[in-house]
Amino acid sequence: MRRMVLSASSRFLFGAVLAVSVLRGSWLAVAAAPPAPLASATATAGSVAEVGNVLRQGQQLEIQHRWSEALALYEDGVRQHPGDADLQRRFDFTRLHYDLCRRYRDNSFRDAVVRLSLLDALDLYSDVLGKMQAHYVEIPRWKELVERGTNDLEVALTEVSFVEGLRLKVDPRVLDDFRQELRQQLGPRVVAGPIDARQAVADAARLGQQRLGLSPTAVVLEYVCGAANSLDVYSCYLTPDQLNDVYSQIEGNFVGLGVELKSDDGALLIVRVIHGSPAEQQGLRSGDRILEVDGHATCKYPTDQAANLLQGAEGTVAQLLVQSPGGRPRALGVPRQRVEVPSVDEVQMLDRGQGTGYFKLTCFQKTTSRDMDEALWSLHRDGMRSLIVDLRGNPGGLLVTAVEVADKFIDRGVIVSTHGRNPQEDFTYSAQGNGGWRMPLVVLIDQDSASAAEIFAGAIRDHHRGTIIGKRSYGKGSVQGIFPLTVGNAGLRLTTAKFYSPNGYPFAGIGVSPDLVVQQVARPVDGSTNPAKEDPVLTAALQAARQMVAQR
């Protein structure tokens, strides 16, 4: 039986669910990235100045090789100024460097460079191309895939992490000669399919070994990553460790401290502490800043490297220097343990007098449907007459889970459909008549509600089942498959289809428009147990829920 899945990325989210589901030996998922322009951008003096400011800040981050922060900056810029070619170019360039540095900090990738033979690496490349040929949503352009691999290799030869990782010492003139010779050899080639591409990459690997003393396996792996990462912003190569993370995250658990982070002036700012996690048990709270990890000052590292310091084997202890707002730095040890990530959180009655229930859906994972049933029955016993479902910041998750959740509120009809180049990717998911929860419903969304969250919100909208409040959602509209590869225990995330709302509306670059637009303010990080405090979106939702109850 076919099961489709969705997920979206979330910056520096520890334990964020990358949703997947088994399908013919593959896993299917979706990931988030800057959406396509919602409309043609009209340049104004203000927007030009804003773009210029982003480019200047990004250039400084690039000079410092702070690729993760530059990538986040450009991503925000692309979303704020869709259609700006300069921002898009810097985003693409920075993503290439970020991906390269990340994989050369990945022990499983470095191990593959050493362990795999040239033949193994070429077989891996062929496997990647074969899966693209069979499953990718568009017909692959083989020549372009080889050219992107060449670009990746050339960039790698300028990146410290690659050069130091392979212990290269190459004269710049020899390097320039190699680049020129490589282009001369591969440029005129006809690459009509995977066999031609494999031969071209094999020749490039041998040339790199002869001219620069490069590991031929390292060369081929750059072509593997170049091909996989160049198809679109959602498709990419997954190292063995990244693939293992996918397998553990679909269960909604991971080994770590249980915090959600973002960069903050050289420190790691905690934006969320998972309930019941080691971090919560040791007194960490939202708003705290991590200044040191095991004696390493976070300000000395790019954000992703600083965040990686928190990772470690289960049972080990992370020694942290932490500062709370207005307080002095304090030292504490937090054990790394298996953390269960709740996908249904903050379950409560916001207005007992009116019977208004509330919970936050943080993601759509394997346990969400069951956890949601528990929340619904708990609120029902407390006298729930209307319900607010908060999807703000929800990056997505399992498609099948989004369908199951929507099915609780919708009696009949289509919930979502998918369409791909391969007819096997065409599928329609419909309600199974389980929509027993008929109370008035309000759904909250924002610009970070993506993927499976949009499927749920889109189904509620199209079936006129509830009121959507907040801001236009992210605009994620394609399905990715997570395919284990036959060599090296690695994987491939590959766009296989696009998905559509019950009325046939696409989501890509469009998202879900709310019935009532309300600008959102930052949630207070004061430990408040009342999510409605200083939250105009929730205030509007409470008013809407009361009106719907009064009209019944």
C-alpha positions in Angstrom: 0.0 0.0 0.0 1.3 3.4 -0.9 1.9 5.9 1.9 3.1 9.4 1.2 4.9 11.7 3.6 5.8 15.3 4.0 8.2 17.4 6.1 9.8 20.8 6.2 13.1 22.0 7.5 13.4 24.1 10.6 16.5 26.1 11.3 18.7 24.6 14.1 15.8 22.6 15.4 17.1 19.7 17.6 14.7 16.8 17.2 12.6 18.4 14.5 10.7 15.7 12.6 11.8 15.0 9.1 8.8 13.0 8.1 9.0 9.9 6.1 7.1 6.7 5.3 7.9 3.4 3.8 7.2 2.9 0.1 8.7 0.2 -2.1 12.0 0.4 -0.2 12.0 4.2 -0.3 10.9 6.8 2.1 8.8 9.8 1.0 9.0 13.3 2.5 8.8 16.9 1.7 11.2 19.7 2.8 10.9 23.4 3.0 12.9 26.1 1.3 12.3 29.7 0.1 9.0 29.7 -1.7 8.5 30.9 -5.3 7.5 34.6 -5.7 3.9 35.2 -4.8 3.7 38.0 -7.2 6.0 40.0 -9.4 8.1 42.3 -7.2 8.0 46.0 -7.8 11.3 47.6 -6.8 11.0 50.6 -4.5 13.7 52.7 -3.0 13.0 51.0 0.3 13.2 47.5 -1.0 16.4 48.3 -3.0 17.9 49.6 0.2 16.8 46.5 2.2 18.2 44.2 -0.4 21.5 46.1 -0.4 21.7 45.8 3.4 21.1 42.1 3.2 23.8 41.7 0.6 26.3 43.7 2.6 25.6 41.7 5.8 25.8 38.5 3.8 29.1 39.4 2.3 30.6 39.9 5.8 29.3 36.5 6.9 30.7 34.9 3.7 34.1 36.5 4.3 34.1 34.9 7.8 32.9 31.6 6.3 29.8 31.7 8.6 27.8 29.9 5.9 24.9 28.8 8.1 24.2 32.3 9.2 24.6 33.7 5.7 22.3 31.1 4.4 19.6 32.0 6.9 20.1 35.7 6.1 19.7 35.1 2.4 16.7 32.8 2.8 14.9 35.5 4.8 15.9 38.0 2.1 14.6 35.8 -0.7 11.3 35.4 1.1 11.0 39.1 1.8 12.0 40.1 -1.7 10.9 37.4 -4.1 12.3 37.5 -7.6 15.5 39.4 -6.7 18.2 37.7 -8.8 21.1 38.9 -6.7 19.7 37.5 -3.5 18.8 34.2 -5.2 22.4 33.9 -6.5 23.9 34.5 -3.1 21.5 32.0 -1.6 22.5 29.3 -4.1 26.2 30.1 -3.7 26.0 30.0 0.1 24.0 26.9 0.2 26.7 25.1 -1.9 29.4 26.1 0.6 27.1 25.3 3.6 26.4 21.8 2.3 30.1 21.2 1.6 31.2 22.3 5.1 28.4 20.3 6.7 29.3 17.0 5.0 33.0 17.4 5.8 32.1 17.8 9.4 30.1 14.6 9.2 32.1 11.6 10.4 30.0 9.2 8.3 30.8 11.2 5.1 34.5 11.5 5.9 34.5 7.7 6.6 33.0 7.1 3.2 35.7 9.1 1.5 38.3 6.9 3.0 36.5 3.6 2.9 34.8 3.5 -0.5 36.8 2.5 -3.6 36.6 4.4 -6.8 34.3 1.6 -8.2 32.1 1.8 -5.1 31.8 5.6 -5.5 30.9 5.3 -9.2 28.3 2.7 -8.4 26.9 5.1 -5.8 26.7 7.8 -8.5 25.0 5.4 -10.9 22.4 4.5 -8.2 21.7 8.2 -7.6 21.2 8.9 -11.3 19.1 5.8 -11.7 16.7 6.9 -9.0 16.5 10.4 -10.5 15.7 8.8 -13.9 12.9 6.7 -12.3 11.4 9.0 -9.8 12.3 12.7 -10.2 9.3 14.9 -10.9 11.0 16.3 -14.0 13.1 14.7 -16.7 16.8 15.1 -15.5 19.2 17.1 -17.6 22.2 14.9 -17.6 24.7 17.3 -19.0 23.7 19.9 -16.4 24.1 17.4 -13.6 27.7 16.7 -14.6 28.4 20.4 -15.0 27.0 21.1 -11.5 29.3 18.4 -10.1 32.2 20.1 -11.8 31.2 23.4 -10.2 31.0 21.7 -6.8 34.4 20.2 -7.2 35.9 23.6 -8.1 34.3 25.2 -5.1 35.4 22.4 -2.9 39.0 23.0 -3.9 38.7 26.6 -2.5 37.0 25.6 0.8 39.2 25.0 3.9 37.1 22.1 5.2 37.6 20.2 2.0 41.3 21.0 1.6 42.2 20.3 5.2 40.0 17.2 5.3 41.9 15.7 2.4 45.2 17.2 3.5 45.8 18.8 0.2 48.8 21.0 -0.6 48.4 22.3 -4.2 50.1 25.1 -5.9 47.5 27.6 -7.1 48.9 27.5 -10.7 48.6 23.8 -10.8 45.1 24.1 -9.5 44.2 26.6 -12.3 45.7 24.3 -14.9 43.6 21.4 -13.5 40.4 23.4 -13.7 41.1 24.4 -17.3 42.0 20.9 -18.3 38.9 19.5 -16.6 36.7 21.9 -18.4 38.3 21.2 -21.7 37.8 17.5 -21.3 34.2 17.6 -20.1 32.9 20.7 -21.8 32.5 19.3 -25.4 31.2 15.9 -24.2 27.7 14.7 -25.1 26.1 13.4 -21.9 22.8 11.7 -23.0 22.2 9.6 -20.0 23.5 8.0 -16.8 26.1 5.9 -18.6 27.7 8.9 -20.3 27.5 10.8 -17.0 29.3 8.0 -15.1 32.1 7.8 -17.6 32.6 11.6 -17.5 32.8 11.5 -13.7 35.2 8.5 -13.8 37.5 10.5 -16.1 37.3 13.6 -13.8 38.2 11.4 -10.8 41.3 10.0 -12.6 42.4 13.4 -13.8 42.1 14.8 -10.2 44.2 12.0 -8.9 46.9 12.4 -11.6 47.1 16.2 -11.5 46.4 17.0 -7.9 46.8 13.8 -6.0 43.1 14.0 -5.1 41.3 11.0 -3.7 39.2 9.8 -6.7 36.5 8.8 -4.3 36.3 12.3 -2.9 36.0 13.6 -6.5 33.1 11.3 -7.3 31.3 12.2 -4.1 31.4 15.8 -5.1 29.7 14.9 -8.3 27.2 12.8 -6.4 26.3 15.8 -4.1 26.4 18.2 -7.0 23.9 16.2 -9.0 21.6 15.5 -6.0 21.7 19.0 -4.6 21.2 20.9 -7.9 17.9 19.5 -9.0 15.9 21.8 -6.7 16.1 23.3 -3.2 14.4 20.3 -1.7 16.4 17.4 -3.2 19.8 16.4 -1.7 22.2 13.7 -0.9 22.0 12.3 2.7 25.1 11.1 4.5 24.7 7.8 6.4 24.4 9.8 9.7 21.8 12.1 8.2 19.8 9.1 6.9 19.9 7.5 10.3 18.6 10.7 11.8 15.7 10.5 9.4 14.9 7.0 10.6 14.9 8.0 14.3 13.1 11.3 13.8 10.0 9.6 12.2 9.5 8.0 15.5 9.4 11.4 17.2 12.5 10.9 19.3 16.2 11.7 19.3 19.2 11.7 21.5 20.1 15.2 22.8 19.3 17.9 25.3 15.8 18.8 24.1 16.1 22.4 23.0 15.3 24.4 19.9 17.9 27.0 19.1 18.7 30.0 16.9 21.7 32.3 16.5 21.8 35.3 18.7 24.8 37.6 18.7 27.4 34.9 18.9 25.4 32.7 21.3 22.8 30.0 20.9 19.4 31.3 22.0 17.0 28.8 23.3 13.6 29.4 21.7 11.9 26.3 23.0 12.6 23.7 25.7 10.8 20.3 25.1 8.6 19.3 27.9 10.1 16.5 30.0 13.5 16.8 28.4 16.9 16.8 30.2 17.1 20.5 29.4 13.9 21.2 31.2 14.8 19.0 34.1 18.1 20.9 34.6 16.3 24.3 34.6 16.9 25.6 31.1 14.2 27.9 29.8 13.1 29.7 26.6 15.1 32.9 26.4 18.3 31.5 27.9 21.5 31.9 25.9 24.2 29.2 25.7 27.6 30.9 25.9 29.9 27.8 26.2 29.6 24.1 25.5 32.2 21.8 27.1 34.6 24.8 27.5 34.1 26.0 23.9 32.8 29.5 23.5 29.9 29.5 21.0 30.9 32.9 19.7 34.0 31.4 18.2 32.1 29.1 15.9 29.6 29.4 13.1 26.1 28.7 14.4 25.7 25.2 13.0 29.2 24.2 14.4 28.3 25.7 17.8 25.0 23.8 17.8 26.8 20.6 16.9 28.8 20.9 20.1 25.6 19.9 21.9 25.5 16.6 20.2 27.0 13.5 21.6 26.5 9.9 22.7 23.6 9.0 24.9 24.5 9.2 28.6 27.2 11.8 28.2 26.9 15.2 29.9 27.1 18.5 28.1 28.8 21.1 30.3 27.1 24.4 29.6 27.7 28.1 30.5 24.2 29.6 30.3 22.9 33.1 30.8 19.2 33.9 31.5 17.8 37.4 30.6 19.1 39.9 33.1 21.0 37.3 35.0 24.6 36.3 35.4 26.2 33.3 33.5 25.8 30.0 35.4 27.4 26.6 34.8 25.3 23.4 34.6 25.6 19.9 33.3 22.8 18.6 31.1 22.8 14.8 30.2 22.3 13.7 26.6 19.3 11.4 26.7 16.6 10.1 24.4 14.0 12.8 24.1 10.4 12.2 23.0 9.2 15.1 20.9 5.6 15.9 21.6 3.7 16.8 18.4 0.7 17.9 20.4 1.6 20.5 23.1 0.1 23.1 25.4 -3.3 21.3 25.7 -5.6 23.5 27.8 -8.9 25.3 28.1 -8.3 28.9 27.2 -11.8 30.0 28.1 -13.6 27.6 30.4 -16.7 29.8 30.6 -17.1 29.6 26.8 -15.7 26.1 26.5 -12.8 27.1 24.2 -10.1 24.4 24.0 -6.7 24.9 22.6 -3.6 22.9 21.6 -0.5 23.5 19.5 0.5 21.0 16.8 4.3 21.3 16.5 4.7 18.8 13.7 3.0 15.8 12.1 4.8 12.6 13.1 3.9 8.9 13.7 2.3 9.5 17.1 0.4 12.7 16.3 -3.0 11.1 15.5 -2.9 9.1 18.8 -1.7 12.1 20.8 -4.3 14.3 19.3 -7.1 11.8 20.2 -5.9 12.0 23.8 -5.9 15.8 23.7 -9.4 16.0 22.2 -10.9 13.6 24.7 -9.2 15.4 27.6 -10.6 18.8 26.4 -14.0 17.1 25.8 -14.1 16.0 29.4 -13.3 19.6 30.4 -16.4 20.9 28.6 -14.9 21.9 25.2 -17.5 23.5 22.9 -15.0 24.9 20.3 -11.4 24.2 19.4 -8.4 26.3 18.4 -5.6 24.3 16.6 -2.4 26.3 16.5 -0.2 25.4 13.5 2.1 28.5 13.7 5.7 27.5 13.2 4.7 23.9 12.3 7.2 22.8 9.6 5.2 19.8 8.5 5.6 16.1 8.8 3.9 12.9 7.6 1.4 13.3 4.8 -0.5 10.3 6.1 -0.7 11.9 9.5 -2.0 15.2 8.1 -4.7 13.1 6.3 -5.5 11.3 9.6 -5.8 14.5 11.5 -8.0 16.2 8.9 -10.1 13.1 8.8 -11.1 13.7 12.4 -12.9 16.9 11.4 -14.0 16.3 7.8 -16.8 13.8 7.0 -16.2 13.1 3.4 -14.4 14.2 0.2 -10.8 14.7 -0.9 -8.2 15.9 1.6 -5.1 16.2 -0.7 -3.9 14.8 -4.0 -0.5 14.3 -5.5 0.7 14.4 -9.1 4.1 13.5 -10.5 5.9 12.6 -13.7 5.6 8.9 -12.9 1.9 7.9 -12.8 2.6 5.9 -9.7 3.1 9.3 -7.9 -0.6 10.2 -8.7 -2.7 9.6 -5.6 -5.8 11.0 -4.0 -6.4 10.9 -0.2 -10.0 11.1 0.9 -11.8 11.3 4.2 -12.8 7.9 5.6 -15.9 9.1 7.4 -14.1 9.5 10.8 -15.0 13.2 11.1 -16.7 12.9 14.5 -15.4 16.0 16.0 -18.0 18.6 14.9 -17.3 21.5 17.2 -16.6 24.9 15.8 -12.9 25.0 14.7 -10.3 27.7 14.3 -6.9 27.0 12.8 -4.0 29.4 13.3 -1.3 29.6 10.6 1.7 31.8 9.9 4.5 32.2 7.4 6.3 29.1 8.9 3.3 26.8 8.7 4.5 24.5 5.9 4.0 21.2 4.1 1.7 18.8 6.0 0.5 21.8 8.1 -0.7 23.4 4.9 -2.4 20.2 3.8 -4.4 20.2 7.0 -5.2 23.9 6.8 -6.0 23.7 3.1 -8.4 20.8 3.7 -10.2 22.7 6.5 -10.4 25.8 4.2 -11.7 24.0 1.1 -14.3 22.1 3.0 -15.4 25.2 4.9 -14.9 23.3 8.1 -13.4 26.1 10.1 -12.0 29.6 10.2 -8.3 30.1 9.3 -6.6 33.0 11.1 -3.1 34.5 11.0 -0.8 35.0 8.0 -0.3 33.3 4.7 1.4 30.0 5.1 4.8 29.1 3.8 3.9 27.8 0.3 5.4 24.3 0.2 3.9 22.2 -2.5 6.1 19.3 -3.5 6.7 15.7 -2.3 10.1 14.3 -1.6 11.1 10.6 -1.5 13.8 9.5 0.9 15.6 6.6 -0.9 18.2 4.4 0.8 21.1 3.9 -1.6 22.8 0.6 -2.3 26.3 1.7 -1.5 27.7 3.2 1.7 24.5 3.3 3.7 23.7 6.8 2.4 20.4 8.1 1.1 18.8 10.5 -1.4 16.0 13.0 -0.9 14.3 13.5 -4.2 11.3 15.5 -5.3 8.8 13.0 -6.8 5.5 14.9 -7.0 3.5 18.0 -6.2 0.5 18.2 -4.0 -2.9 20.0 -4.3 -5.7 21.0 -2.0 -9.2 19.3 -2.2 -10.3 22.0 -4.7 -7.2 21.4 -6.8 -5.3 24.5 -5.7 -1.5 24.2 -5.7 0.5 25.2 -2.6 3.9 25.9 -4.1 4.7 29.6 -3.8 1.1 30.3 -2.8 0.4 28.7 0.5 -2.9 28.9 2.4 -4.5 32.3 2.8 -6.3 33.0 6.1 -9.9 34.0 6.3 -8.8 36.7 8.8 -5.3 38.2 8.5 -3.8 39.1 11.8 -0.2 40.2 12.2 1.7 38.1 14.7 4.0 39.4 17.5 6.8 37.4 19.1 5.5 35.1 21.8 6.8 36.2 25.2 9.6 34.1 26.6 8.6 34.4 30.2 7.5 30.9 31.0 3.8 31.9 30.8 1.4 29.0 30.7 -1.3 31.1 29.0 -0.5 31.2 25.2 -3.0 33.9 24.7 -1.0 36.4 26.7 0.0 39.4 24.4 -0.9 37.3 21.3 -3.3 39.2 18.9 -3.7 36.1 16.8 -5.0 34.0 19.7 -7.1 36.9 20.8 -8.8 37.0 17.4 -9.1 33.2 17.5 -10.9 33.4 20.9 -13.3 36.0 19.5 -14.0 33.9 16.4 -14.6 30.7 18.5 -17.0 32.6 20.8 -19.0 33.9 17.8 -19.2 30.5 16.2 -20.5 28.9 19.4 -23.0 31.7 19.8 -24.3 31.1 16.2 -24.9 27.4 16.7 
